[in-house]
Amino acid sequence: MEGSIMLQCLFVFIVLGVSLMPAQCNLITVCKEDDGDLRVDCLVKAKPDKTSSYEFSWSSGSKQSLINVNVSGLAAEAEFRKVSHVTEVEPHGYRLTLSGYLDKLPHNTTYMCKITGEGASVNVERDQLVQCGAVSMFLQSSWTVAVLLFYHYM
């Protein structure tokens, strides 16, 4: 009986240790809001002493589309100009909101963003889009699951 408890604790500590190892956090997240808007958060930290610029785009198949941009000389595609909006996120990053577009999303899409030349991307299937909110984003973190397991077995 004691050996079984020790093995369970050892397993939990191994899972916890591996889960808490330094890893690259999600620099870009894609979700659907309650009102049906698509939200893309780009949390890339801009380089110091540079004016922040941003670009949001997606690609599906061989087609890449520029959704919203504030870089001089570039322009978003006409279909996105009136339905996309970008706001700054604290402490760093930008949020793209695409209004009334969920039904028109490509099935398998790679979302991309760049802030002051530093980029991130994520591949999302339309049917796998999660609801925006603290609970759904909270459950996506593997280290959170490990901590919950740890407290469950203690």
N, C-alpha and C positions, 0 to 999 in steps of 0.2 A: 504494500500500500504506500509506504513512504517513498519507495523507488519510483512509483507511478507519478506521485506529486512532484518529485524532483525532476523527472523527465518532462512533465508538462511545463514546469517553470523554466527549465532549460530551453525548451522549444520556444516559449514566449519571449525569452530574452534574446534568442538568436533572431527571431522574426523582428523584434523591436530594433535590435542592433543593425540589421541589414536595411530595414525600412528607414532608419534615421541617418543613414550614410548620406553625405553630401551628394546632391543630385541637382540637375538643372530643373528649376521650377518651370511651370507652364508660363511662357512669355506671351502666349496668345491663347485666348479662350473664346469659344463660340457657343452661344446659347440662344434660346427663344424666350422672349419676354411674355408676360401674361397678356399683353395687348396684341400679340401676334407679330411684333417686330423682331427682327434678327439683330443680335448684339454681338459685336466682335471687340473684345478688349485686347489691346496691344500694350503689354507692360514692359516693353523694352526700355531700358534706361538710356536716355540721350547722353552723348558725349559732353563732358563739361566744356564750358566756354564756347559753345556752338549754338546757333539759333535752331530751335527744334523745328524739324520738318517731318511730315508724315505722308505715308502712302498706304492705302488699303486696296488690295486686289484679290481676285480669286482665279483659279484655273480649274477647268473641267475638260477632260480629254486633252485636246491639243490647243484649246482656246483659252487665252488669258484675258481677263477684263479688269480695267482700272476702275475702281468704284468711287474712291474719293482721295483727293491729294491736295496738298498746299505747296507743292514744289513748283517753282517758277519754270515755265516751259512745258509742263505736263498738264493734261486735262482729263478729267473723268469722262467715261463714256456717257453719251447723252441720256440713255435710259436710267442712269443712276443719279443724275444731277438734282432732281427734285425730290427724290425719296431717300437720300442718304444725308446723314448729319454726323459731324465729329465733334466731340467735346474732350477736354483735357481731364485726365484722371490723376488724383493725388496718390502717392507722392511723385509718381512719374508714369507717363504713358498717355494713351489716347483711346477713346471708345467710339467705335463706329456703330451707328444705329441705322438700319435699313428698314424703312417703314413699308408695310403692306406687301412684302416680297416673299414671304415664306412659301406660298404656293408655286412660285416661279423658280425656286432654287434648283440648281442642278442636283442630280441624285448623289453623286460622289464628287466632292469639291475639296480642293486645297485652298485654304484661306491664308493669305500672306499679308504681312505688314512690315513697314520699315519706318524707323524713327531715326532721323539724322544719319541715314545710311546703314544702321544696324537693323537686321531683319529677323523675323521669326515666321514659321509656318506650321499649320496643322491640317491634317486631312480629316474631314468629317462627312459621314453619310447623312443625307437629309433625314432619314428615318431614325437616326441615332442622336439627333439634337436633344440636348437636355434643357430642362426649364431653368431659366436664370433664377438665382436666389442663393441665399447663404447655405441652406440645407443641401441642395444638390451639389454645389461646389465643394462643400465641406466633405461630403461622402466620396468625392473623387480623389481625395488625398490618401495615399497608401499608408502614410505614417499615422494618420488619424485612426485607421482601422487597427494598426498595431498597438496604439495606446489603449484603445478600447479593449482589445484582447488582453493586454497586460492587466488592466483594472478588473476585468472579468475573472481572471485566474488568481488574483491576489486576495 
